[in-house]
Amino acid sequence: MKKASLVGAFFVGAIWLTAAEAFCPAPKGLLPATVLRVVDGDTLHLKDGRRLRMIGLNAPELAGKGRPAEPFAEAARQRLRQLVAQSGGRVGLLPGRERQDRYGRVLAHVYGVTGINFEARLIAEGLAYRIAVLPNVALASCQKAAENHARRAGLGLWRRSPVLTAQQIHRTGFALFEGRVSRVQRNRGGLWITLQGQVVLRIAPNVLRRFDRRLLSGLSGRRIEARGWVVDRSRQPGRHSAHPRWMLSVTDPSMLGLI
């Protein structure tokens, strides 16, 4: 198929889409690509040799390095394989403002030939968590709507609440958790939100303008939900023993929510 007809195929009328498929409709100017292999629920290997990390979602981890697969990890991979197959292996890419991650993978939103956004579809079916990491947050709002759909319907990951408490955070990696704010402090390092003395959330000075400062200043005593990648500060030089061991950096307001 010629490139022109391939690109045109991405704009099939949305009247054929189900409610779950309608999130994050396809924009103009998608870049055509061919998928060689689905690696996992959020990563593709393209025919031209590039590896692609889909923007705005985090799928459960497959088994590896002595650890078992997380719930719905294989289901997410199989569903992505199905979406790719339904699109004949041909997809449209919307590159992120940041085009590559630290592993050299291409960062892009992925659409099927009917205009379905693969990330939103997986999120809406409860097979992945939404995430928003600057500067690639163009679709954060519609991806949040997709996740709300899955949460309300109790689909996939949301069949049983996957939300941890702050006290349950005991390892690094992606986490979705809630807790009561015990302290809000601002210094040269940014704004620090401590949850029950267990976890601290950091909003760096250069992204603080994206947040509602009045809302942030009134968080003390409130219960909030947060998500992102937790790091262990226990071996950082200069860390005071009274400071929480676990830290999560937040770059977009959609990664925080009042409960």
C-alpha positions, 0 to 999 in steps of 0.5 A, a space after each residue: 500500500 502506498 504511503 498516502 493511502 496508508 496515512 489516509 487509512 488512519 482517519 476512518 470515521 469515529 462512528 464505528 468506535 466503541 466508547 472505550 475506543 473513542 479516547 484520544 482520537 487520531 490527529 493529522 500527520 501521523 508517521 507510518 510504521 510497521 510493527 515487527 513484534 510486540 515485546 510487552 504491554 507497552 513496548 513494540 519492536 518496529 520493522 526498521 529496527 527501532 524499539 518503541 516505548 508507548 507514551 502515557 501508559 505503564 503496563 504490568 511487568 512480565 516475569 523475569 530476573 527471578 520475579 513472577 509476572 505482575 497481574 495482567 502482564 500477559 493479558 496486556 501483551 496479548 491484547 496489544 498483539 491483537 490490536 497490532 494484528 487487527 491493524 495489519 501490523 501497520 500503525 501511525 506514530 505521534 512522536 513525543 516532544 522528547 523523542 527517546 528515553 534513556 534506553 534509546 527507545 523511540 517515544 511515541 503514541 501509537 494508532 491503528 489504521 482505524 484511528 484507535 489509540 493503542 495506549 488509551 485502549 489498553 488503559 480503558 480496558 484496565 490493562 495498563 496504568 496511565 502515566 504523565 511524564 514531562 514533556 510528553 503529556 499532550 494526551 494526559 487528559 484523554 488518557 485520564 478519562 480512559 482510566 476513569 472508564 476502567 476504574 468505574 467499570 472495574 475492568 482488569 487491574 481495577 477488578 480489585 483495587 491495586 492502590 497501595 497505602 503509603 505504609 505498603 511502599 517497600 521497594 523501588 519501581 512503579 507504584 500507585 498509592 494513597 496516604 494522608 499528607 503529614 507535611 508540606 514543605 518548600 525549599 530550594 529543592 522544590 516542594 516536598 509532600 510527606 505522606 504519613 512519614 513513609 513516602 515523600 513526593 517531590 515537585 521540582 522548582 522548574 515544574 512547580 508552575 504547572 501545579 495549583 499552588 493554593 491547592 498544594 499549600 492546603 494539602 496538609 491533613 488531606 488524603 491523596 493518591 499518587 503514582 510514579 516511580 519510587 526511588 530508595 534514598 537510604 544510601 544517598 549521601 547527606 540524607 537525614 535519618 528522619 527523612 522518608 526513605 522512599 521518594 517519588 518525583 511528580 512532574 504533572 498534576 495528573 499524577 496526583 489526586 485528592 481522595 
